[in-house]
Amino acid sequence: MTPDAINEMVRQSFPGAGNECAEIGTNVAVAKRVVSPAEIRPGGYVSGPAQFAIADAALWYLVFAVLGRVEPMALTSELSIRFLRPAVGDVLWARATLDSAARRTIVGTVHTWVDDRRHKPTSVAQGTYVLPPTPST
């Protein structure tokens, strides 16, 4: 499974999503989002909803990494986010790592940052994805 394969599925199934998979590996996924002018708040800050969206996308890609296959019917069960500092920049990044994987749930933590400032996270999220009872085709 490659980022290109994931991005192709997202483009076909969810046109206009705005997020892309930049990296996929063992128990890790990285998402990228070019910030649109509509996502900029006063002061030049990237909006909270944009950070939430990329955190959710990174967790979804993490599910694929854990399963070893794309599972479009994996659904967000719970997701919480804490904003740490203003996000100011052109490209929003999110790195999801695995906390726990069970038969029907996958829990992960996501750190977001802007541009090349990975050492300065703008938010941290933790969420749970629920898997369908049988793999979708």
Secondary structure as UniProt FT lines:
FT   HELIX           3..13
FT   TURN            15..16
FT   STRAND          20..25
FT   TURN            26..27
FT   STRAND          28..34
FT   HELIX           37..39
FT   STRAND          40..41
FT   HELIX           42..44
FT   STRAND          45..46
FT   HELIX           48..67
FT   TURN            72..73
FT   STRAND          75..83
FT   STRAND          91..101
FT   STRAND          105..114
FT   TURN            115..116
FT   TURN            118..119
FT   STRAND          123..130
//
